[in-house]
Structures are given as C-alpha cells and as structure tokens.
Amino acid sequence: MRDNLGFALEGAWQVLAAGLLLGAGLPAVFALGIRSLAWGTGGAAEVAADARPHPAGRALAGLCFLVVVVGIGAGLYVILAAGGIA
Amino acid sequence: MTEATLILVLVIGTALAFDFTNGFHDTGNAMATSIATGALRPKVAVALSAALNLVGAFLSVEVALTVTNAVVKVQDSSGAPRPELTADHGYALLLIILAGLVGGVLWNLLTWLIGLPSSSSHALFGGLIGATIAGLGTAGVNWNGDGSKLDGVVGKVILPALMSPVIAGAVAAVGTWLVFRITAGVAERFTENGFRWGQIGSASLVSLAHGTNDAQKTMGVITLALIAGGHWSDTGAVPFWVKLSCALAIALGTYLGGWRIIRTLGKGLVEISSPQGMAAEASSAAVILASSHLGFALSTTHVATGSILGSGVGKPGAQVRWGIAGRMVAAWLITLPAAGVVGAAMWWLGHLLGGYAGPLVVFAVLAALAAYMFRRSQAQPVHPGNVNDEWDGTPSTARRQEVTA
C-alpha cells in the first residue's frame, strides 16, 4: 500500500505538470490566436465595433494555431510511439 | 459442441457485448461538450467519435494480454493462463471470465439507464475481482502488487481513480481561466465560432485515445479465453479477427451514442460554452496521453468528468451542479464492489449448475436483465433530438431524482 502510494504520488506530479503544459498551455495559445485574429479582423470581431483591422494580428494568429497543431502532432506521436495506452 | 466450446463462445459473445457497452457508455467523455455547445450536430459527433475509436483500436499495437494481471491472478507474467485453471479446456477459468464480464455489462447498462457516467474499466475489473473471489478465494486477487511498481487493485484501480479526476479538473480549471482572461474583450460571437474548431480538434483526440485505451482491454480478455481453451498459443500477439471484432464493437457502440450519459455530462454538470468545452477536452486529452506515456492506468470517464467540472470552476461566474457531481462520485465508489457482487453471484450460479446449463443460464440472466433495462429506458428515451434540451425543463430520468434547490 505504501509503495503504491509513493509511486502514484510521484506519477501524479508528472501528469499534472504535463497536463498543465499541454492541456492548459495549448488552449491558452489557441485563445491567444483567437485574440490575435479578432485584432487582425477588427470591426465586429472586437467588442468595440469601430476597431481597425491589423494585418499583423492575422500573422500572429497563424503562428499561434501552428504551435497548437504541432502540439497535437506531438500528442499523436506519443500514442503511436508508446504503442497504446496501458 | 463440448461444454468447453460452448462456454468459450459465450465468453467471446459477452466480451464483445461488454466492448459495445463500453463504446456507448463513453461516447460522452469525448463528445458531450461538443454536442452541448453545438460545435457538432449530435449525429455527426457520434459518427466522428466512432470512426476515431475504430482507428484508435487498430493503433493499439502493444499487446494487452496481461490486462487482467493488474487485478486478478489468473495468468502468469507472460500472459499464459495459470496451468491449474486450464484443465478441462479451461472451463474453470472461462467460467470466472464469463461471470466477471456479465458483472461488467450489467453495471454498465444500469448506470446508463440512470444516466450516470461511470468507469467501464472499473466495471470490468470489479466483475472479474468478484468472480475470482468466488472461484479462487481472496488470495486470487492481486490487491497490492509486489511493491516494485504501481500495481494491483490499489495501484491500478483505486489510487488512479482518486487522483485522475482531481488532476484533470485542476488542469481544465487553469485552462478555462486562462482562455477567458486572454479572450476578454473579444466579441462573443467571434470567440464561440473559433473555439468550436478547437473543441472539435481536442474532442477528436480524446476519441482516438479512448479507442486505443479501451478496445485493448477486451482484446486481451478474448485472447486470454482463447489461450485457456487451447485455441491460441501465441502470448505475444492478438488474433486479427479478435482485433477487428473488438474495434467494430466499440465503434458501433460509440456510434449508437449513450445519449442519456451525454446529456448528463454535457448539460447536467455545467452550462458549458465553447471555450470551456475546448479547455475541458484539451485537459482530458493531455492527462490521458501523459498518463499512458508514463504507463499509468486510468479511466477516461473519471478524467472527462473531472475536466468538465474543472471548466465550470475555472469560468468566472459559472454555476456547477455539485449535487449531480456528488451522485456521480457515489456511483464511482460503488462501481467496483457492485460489479464484483454481480460477478460473484454469476460465478456461483454457473458453478452450481455446471456443465452446459451453468454458462447458458448465466448468459440467459444477462440477456433477460439487459432486455428489461432496455425496455425501462424506452419509457423516457433520450435521443439526438432532445439530448440538448434545458436540464431543468425536460423530464429526464436523472432529473426526477434531483432535489430541487
């Protein structure tokens, strides 16, 4: 029982750390992408409806979405490399 | 047909039935939030999830033959059944597996009927543990492992069940909070649309992981039964037809959609919006993948429920129906013992009658109770047309038991 608890706590920290990085970090990057896209689109996308469009916002949004796609790709690679889930 | 062949056929049939219930029981884990926010139409969501489960089942290249070793001692470390159980073409072992599977299926159907997401792996393990205690005594159960790694009922079932929902919930809460902070000031009509795409992507990842994770367990059980019966000898591989039939069973179950459970997860816990849905599914996917990478067993149901609750905690001003969450936790706590009691009862029934009659009567009990629960479900059906109705407005089964606040 004590052995198992030790192993589990040790694993829990690793899962929490990886979870925060990928499971909360990637959505945050995605949100940043949405924010940039709204800034880039301007007009009705922002709450202040008279905002001007900014082309740089679109580029930044593209970068954010790229990071997210790479992150998902890494996740898929983990599934394949680990050979399934125990 | 000999007694041993009959029981083997019944074991395979019941295992595929379990895989099928596993599919529709867990559709909601991946797709409930996407259906609730309207990111995907209900039928499209279950079709996508089913396809990804099918693909995921074939991705599981690691042989899951030792899946029962985590909780019961019916195999040696190579995956071969223990020799004392394989006399008489494995009748003794097959009866334990059959009784365990029946316990798992019945618990899955009952929790589906009352719309509660509960862990299919716990139901399977519970059934097997109960049948093993009945058949071999408590010494047949691997309670704690040997202390060299995370193992046994405590290490592979109980501790992950306590920890994984909390971790998933914390990750989802942080993710939701960040997302709402970052997008504050962007018009909602703009964010809802963008986050729907993020939601579809993250939910797809959860579906894929589910197929890899859960179909494997049934493949391992069927292959164990084949080895016990002397029809297969390679402990390093699963026969192709087993892989194919398990993949199809879980995908079909997923496509059928456990609408009662989808409704509870998508509408019952939290009024969910697209950003929350994306944060919840991203948390589930990350926690499941990270755990699998580190070699920890966990239940996708526990993770998904924790994530959805976390997304409610993380959104400023969101309301979480803790009463429903409490009922779910209660169901989780009794899943293992309840499935175990059914598994044990079925073993005794089968053992008492023995011969041809034992397994046939056990199977008949399963069929009769399954038909009864299906009929009960028709009294208040939940389907793609009403799955998203207001939680308080429609007379769903779950709502009748809810105490009005």
Interface residues (C-beta under 8 A of the other chain):
Chain A: M1 D3 N4 L5 F7 A8 G11 A12 Q14 V15 L16 A18 G19 L20 L21 L22 G23 A24 L26 P27 A28 F30 A31 L32 G33 I34 R35 L37 A38 T41 A44 A45 E46 V47 V68 I72 G75 L76 V78 I79 L80 A82 G83 G84 I85 A86
Chain B: G56 L59 S60 V61 E62 A64 N144 G145 G147 S148 K149 L150 D151 G152 V154 G155 L159 P160 M163 S164 I167 A168 A170 V171 A172 V174 G175 L178 V179 I182 T183 G185 V186 A187 R189 F190 T191 G194 F195 G198 G201 S202 L205 L208 A209 T212 N213 Q216 P275 M278 A279 A282 S283 S284 A285 A286 V287 I288 L289 A290 S291 S292 H293 L294 G295 F296 A297
